[in-house]
């Protein structure tokens, strides 16, 4: 099932919390949120899910993946799919 990030306020100023197995933890670090928030206005201005998907997959996620690669974070295929799931 795809997630609508607008409903989750994904690009908001607060930390993103994942409620998995009854625990709370931040999904993105402060540095990752800085990268994500650079695209907030464009993402929120998108008028269709196709435009939001384009912004996330072709602009925001490449910046995040490059940041992770530069900082030695390696995600396996399942983790990458979860982090990049856009409706």
Secondary structure, DSSP 8 states (H G I E B T S, - for coil): ----HHHHTTTSSS--EEEETTEEEESS-HHHHHHHHTTHHHHHH--SHHHHHHHIIIIIHHHHHHHHHHTT----HHHHHHHT---
